[in-house]
């Protein structure tokens, strides 16, 4: 286990009981999955502003977690801390894995952020920097492009791709190194509705194949319920709701079960009920 502790004497009190961890595949008597991430008392301040306020959160290995909340609630800051792009002001973050390879994390943003001067295959190889190069990197790039349906576009330039295709390349770049943790910062937010559903299905399929731990930040409640094993609602820097999504996969958009869960999340977001 790798532990990062900052100012332990300044850690705030835990904000309520520890989160209940459930996945659709778990029965009441099954052994819990080992943890990928454990956060205790995570606080983040920017000057006088407290963005995260004593977050306690356990995420089992291989779980798909969606983090949702209103703009400015702290969800993207939480994601950056989980991905290792930022450090908390105080609190403890524990990451499973005995070496750097096992703890490898990648992040995918709303914008594809492709290199316009590099062909598509080379853009994917960027995800292997410091891991593989040459023919090995080329072969791995083509393999993951095959997974996202773009193997025949490897020698083309990013400028000729549609928005959805560019996000497929960005997903391939994030996954080519088989990360332990994949952080997703609203990666589908700029896509049209049909392309977004298609990308959700692609992301779910690859997650089921690679078994990485996924943490998705989104404003879209329907997307959270469609993809996640569990939805965490952040409100004013604290966990306001931690809800298991016990639905079989693949999930049907617009079903009564998904609508009920979406309504429960929306009620908490808007203080209804």
Secondary structure, DSSP 4 states (H G I P E B T S, - for coil): -EEEEE-GGGPPPP-SSPPP---TT--TTSPPPPEEEEEEEEEEEETTEEEEEEEEEEEETT-EEEEE-STTSSHHHHHHHHTTSS--SEEEEEE--SSTTTT-EEEE-SS----TTSBHHHHHHGGGTTT--HHHHHHHHHHHHHHTT-GGGTTSBGGGS-HHHHHHHHHHHHHTT--SEEEEESTTTTS-HHHHHHHHHHHHHHHHHH--EEEEEES-HHHHHHH-SEEEEEETTEEEEEEE----SSPPTT-HHHHHHHHHHHHHHTT--
